[in-house]
């Protein structure tokens, strides 16, 4: 159930097991979550127990048919209780201690100076229920507002435009968080803060005769975004001409191979993000 709960196969499309990140990543210390909401699987995340954030979420992009939902934040009972339901549930007060120990809670983000950054953004999901399902904290990482509402938001919009303009089948997306090389940094001594965000997509079936300016974006493309404006520039350079509110939160577009190389070096493990026609 990797590319999303309702993926279909057929001419020009990939099997529902895309992408292949779990097969290409050492998952020791992680738990795979098939994110289930209202009795239906919606997307998948690989969750790090100690860091209390996902390494990534993977999904099939489908443009929203409505607005961002006004919904309650949710947690995963299956992380807190071994025999619990796999259905995500809204937080209730007081929060059970098993939930507090097993995953991030809303209190962790309070007064943290970080926003709740979606890996699977709600506006990349078609139905109201699909969009509501993205509001699980197991799909969230601490993200600076300058990134979340600035260059990273523009990257998400760009992916939507490319899908609408050029894809003729499904677009498979995997979006994740990259830890600091120097060691883990925390909010509330509980939740790990990523130094970078990263994302990759694959659209194996796309329009012929692509404009020359867009040809390098298909079938695969990727990006890395800064989540710390004070980080070095060896991975993502800083645009000194950017307006002050977003300067230092730049996003660098790149090939899938370049992203996989960066992740191999930073995570210290072999990385393959996609299978089949996406490889």
C-alpha positions, 0 to 999 in steps of 0.5 A: 500500500505504498503509493496510496490506498486507491492506486490502480494499475493499467497501461502507462501507470505504475503498480500500487506499490510505488514508490519503493522507498521502504525497500531502499531504506534501512528501516531500523527504528522506524514503523511503516504506517498505512494512514487509514481514515474513515475506513479507507487507506489514504497514504503511507508514512515511515515514522521514526519512534525516537524522533517522533516525526516521519522520515517521509510520506508517500502519496498519489497526487490528486488536485483538491476539489475544495478548500483546505479543511477545518479539521481536528488534528489526529494521532495514530493509536497503532503507535501507542497500543500494540493491538489498537486500531489502525484508524487515526483518531482526533486528539482528546484531552487529557492525552493518554500517556502511551500516546505521549510517549509514542508520538508527537502531540499538539503540546510539542509545537506550542510556543516552539517557533515552528509550524506544523509542516505537512509532508503530504499537503492537504491540497494535493489530495482530491476529496474532503476526506483525503484532505482531512487525513493529512492532518495527522501529526504522523504526517507532520514535521517542525517547519519554519514559517519562512519555508512552509508559507514561502519557497516550499509552498511554491514548490508544492504549487509548481508540482500541481501545475506540472501534474495538470499541464503535462501528466497523463496518468498518476503522479507518485510523490514522496516527501520527507525530512532530512536530519542535521548532519551535526546531530539531532536538534529538538523542540520540547526535548521530544521532536526532531527538527529537520535541517532540510525538506525534500521531495520527489515525484514520478509521472511515468505517463506524460504528454509527448512533445514537452516544451524544452524548458520542462523536458528535464522534469519528466518522468522524474524530478526532485527538490531540497528545501532549507529549513534552517536559514543559517545552514551552510550552502553545500546542498542548497545555495541562498538567494541573497536577492530574496525578500527578507522574510523568506531569505535562507529558506531557498529550494533547489530543484534537481534530478532524482539521482542528485537527491538520492545521492544527497540522501545516501550521504546524509542518512548513511544508507542506500537509497532508492526512492522509486521502482519500475518506470520511475527508477 
